[in-house]
């Protein structure tokens, strides 16, 4: 669809700028680095629901027996990401849909 500069790109760039400023000043959050995973909802609640479910799945550990190495050993996996917050979409209908899914986890 059409790129929404004021409601999408500008807000995204402002958030990334803020993260850069916070991470660049060791006095603000010493020994801590903030990051972001950005997902586009396309301003559609159904698509946001799909994105939220995919996001949750990526944070869950794999089920037992999944992803075995050819020799039968468990693969080395990076530690799961630490999630401390979710910033909702600009449309409340989309944010409500995502909040309802994330509340379960």
C-alpha positions, 0 to 999 in steps of 0.5 A: 500500500501507500507509505504513510510518511507522517503516521508511519515513517516519521514516527518510526524515525523519531523512535529510532533517533530516541533509541540512538540518543539513549544508547549513545549516552552512558549516563542515561542507562549505564550497562544497558542497551535498548533495541527495537523490533519493528513490525508493520501492521499495514493499519489492518487489525487482521494483519496485526494479529498475524504479526503478533502471533508470529512475534510471540512464536519467535520468543517461545522456546522450540518444542521438545525434539524440534530441530535436532542435529544430524548426530542427535544432539540439541542445536546451540541456540542464542538466548531468547530476546528479552522483551520489556514492552510493546508500543502499539499501532497508531490506530486503536483498533489495531492496538487492541487486537494486538494487546488481546493476543499479547495479554495471553503471553 
